[in-house]
Amino acid sequence: MYFPVAGIEVSPLVPPLVAFGVSFFASMGGISGAFLLLPFQMSVLGYTHPSVSSTNQFYNVVAIPSGVYRYIKEKRMVWPLTFAVAVGTLPGVFIGAFARVTWLPDPRLFKLFAAAVLMYIGGRLIRDLLKKKPIPKVIAPPSNGPAAQSAAPQASAPAQSAAVQTPARAKRATGPETLAEAARRAIFEPRPAGGAVALVPAAASVSQSAAARPGFVVEVKEFNARRISYTFQGETHTCPTMGIFILSFIVGIVGGTYGIGGGAIIAPFFVSWFGLPVHTISGAALMGTFLTSVAGVIFYMIIAPFYPTMSVAPDWMLGLLFGIGGFAGMYCGARCQKFVPATAIKWMLGVVIVATALKYVLEFFR
C-alpha cells in the first residue's frame, strides 16, 4: 500500500502489528510508544519528512484513549497531576512544533537532537536503578533466648502480628518481607505501644502481607498551587505543583519538536525526580500526552500552508493504521500493568530508551 504524504510503500498489516507490540509494553510505563515508532518510521520505513512528527502525534490521538480509559476504570488516574501536566505542556508543544519545521528539518540533525534527549532520560533512569541502598546488618535473636520466646506468640497470633507488622507511618506494600527487611524495620521504624516487633520470615508472611495490602487505587488528599498529594497502597506521595508545571513546559517544547507528546520524557522524571510510583503516574502521563498530541496535530495543520515546499501535515492513513494497533496494545498494557513489578517496568523503559538513542548516534556518524 502506498502512502503519498509519507512517500513510502508498506503492507497495511505492518503498522498496526508493530504499534500493538510497542504500545503494549510502553503503556505500562505511562508512555504511548510514539518515541519508538518514530525511529521505526524513519529508519525502517524511510519516512523522514517533518510530517513524521505530526503523524506520530496523530497516532497518539487514536491510540491513547483506550489506555486512559483503563486507568480511569481502575481508579488509578491522578487527576491533579494530569491537570498540571496538561496546563504546563500545551504552550511548549506549540513552540516545539515551530522549532521542528524551522530549525530541524534535516533528518540527520533531528536524529542527533532526539538522541541527546533520549540518552539523558534513559541514562538517568538506569542510574537511579543501579543505586544501591545500604541495608544495616542486624543480628537476629537466638532461637532459644527470651526474645525469641516473646516473639513466637506474637508471630502466631494473626491479629497481633498484623498490628505489629504495620508501622505507625504508612509503609509501602511491595511484597513479602525477607528476614533482613523485617529486622531492619524492627530497628529503624517506630514500634507500636507496649509491644515488641516480630521478625517474620518471608515464607511465614506471604499470606499476611497479601491480606494487609491496601487497595490498588489512588485517593487525592490535596491539590493547590503549592503541592499535589495523594495516597496509593497505604503510602502518601507529594510533589510540588509548580515543579510539575515547569517540567511539563520544558517537556512540551522537546516533545513538540520530537513529535511524541512528551510522555516518554515526563514519565521517567516523575519516577526519578519526584519519587512517584510508576503505577500511579502512567495514567496522568498518557492523558497529558493525549491532550498535547491533539494540540500538536492541530498546530501542524495550521502552519502547513506556510511551508508549501515541505511535508508538514500528518499522513492520516498511516497514522490511523498505527493508531489502531496502538489502541488495542495500550488497553492490554494498561490492564496487565498492575501485575508487572515496578522495577521491571523501569528497567524496560531505561534499556529501550538508551538503545534507541545509541542507534540515532550511530546513524548520525555513518
Disulfide bonds with the S-S distance in Angstrom:
none
